């Protein structure tokens, strides 16, 4: 919301309003999605030291659990994430769950190569990085230190993560988001490395984005 406000107060909103016929199109406009996602990521970085009670860059990296990845865990992460997404898509097809209106709106507004690139960068790369930094980085670190422990550090951020994706309108999708978020939280707990969570999130988003934007 803060990012949207910055865009419109700066006059940038005029770039996206000309072709919009209803308010719901704002959240699914590729240009606005890219700019607001980028601004959100920048704002997140600015407040990392204070939210982590860190004194320097080394403290931030350590508390976010940003470490070098190993090949075998990376391969396992990629394979399990792809399997989860494919299973999810199969279940949704079996249950005859319609493509969310939000995704159809995104598809309708993605009309050029530039639109696709902006959407790819925002949803496939920038979004997963800052969301994992917030939920499996900052939130996980702070909650795990409380009486809630690892379980609270996995479940509570997953609830919030699910709720902020209010653009979807099917209960089944909210359940899937919650389950996926819990699994990524478990991955963060078991691996002790935020990068695996980021990779898993990127794969999930890229596969979902590819199905709607590139294959239809």
Secondary structure as the mmCIF struct_conf table of DSSP 4:
data_model
#
loop_
_struct_conf.conf_type_id
_struct_conf.id
_struct_conf.beg_label_comp_id
_struct_conf.beg_label_asym_id
_struct_conf.beg_label_seq_id
_struct_conf.end_label_comp_id
_struct_conf.end_label_asym_id
_struct_conf.end_label_seq_id
HELX_RH_AL_P HELX_RH_AL_P1 UNK A 2 UNK A 9
TURN_TY1_P TURN_TY1_P1 UNK A 10 UNK A 13
HELX_RH_AL_P HELX_RH_AL_P2 UNK A 14 UNK A 17
TURN_TY1_P TURN_TY1_P2 UNK A 18 UNK A 19
BEND BEND1 UNK A 22 UNK A 22
HELX_RH_3T_P HELX_RH_3T_P1 UNK A 23 UNK A 28
HELX_RH_AL_P HELX_RH_AL_P3 UNK A 30 UNK A 46
TURN_TY1_P TURN_TY1_P3 UNK A 47 UNK A 47
HELX_RH_AL_P HELX_RH_AL_P4 UNK A 48 UNK A 51
TURN_TY1_P TURN_TY1_P4 UNK A 52 UNK A 53
BEND BEND2 UNK A 55 UNK A 56
HELX_RH_AL_P HELX_RH_AL_P5 UNK A 57 UNK A 64
TURN_TY1_P TURN_TY1_P5 UNK A 65 UNK A 65
HELX_LH_PP_P HELX_LH_PP_P1 UNK A 68 UNK A 70
HELX_RH_AL_P HELX_RH_AL_P6 UNK A 71 UNK A 94
TURN_TY1_P TURN_TY1_P6 UNK A 95 UNK A 96
HELX_LH_PP_P HELX_LH_PP_P2 UNK A 97 UNK A 100
HELX_RH_AL_P HELX_RH_AL_P7 UNK A 101 UNK A 109
BEND BEND3 UNK A 112 UNK A 112
HELX_RH_AL_P HELX_RH_AL_P8 UNK A 113 UNK A 121
HELX_RH_PI_P HELX_RH_PI_P1 UNK A 122 UNK A 126
HELX_RH_AL_P HELX_RH_AL_P9 UNK A 127 UNK A 132
HELX_RH_PI_P HELX_RH_PI_P2 UNK A 133 UNK A 139
HELX_RH_AL_P HELX_RH_AL_P10 UNK A 140 UNK A 144
TURN_TY1_P TURN_TY1_P7 UNK A 145 UNK A 145
BEND BEND4 UNK A 146 UNK A 146
TURN_TY1_P TURN_TY1_P8 UNK A 147 UNK A 148
HELX_RH_AL_P HELX_RH_AL_P11 UNK A 149 UNK A 163
TURN_TY1_P TURN_TY1_P9 UNK A 164 UNK A 164
TURN_TY1_P TURN_TY1_P10 UNK A 166 UNK A 167
HELX_RH_AL_P HELX_RH_AL_P12 UNK A 171 UNK A 191
HELX_RH_AL_P HELX_RH_AL_P13 UNK A 194 UNK A 209
HELX_RH_PI_P HELX_RH_PI_P3 UNK A 210 UNK A 214
#
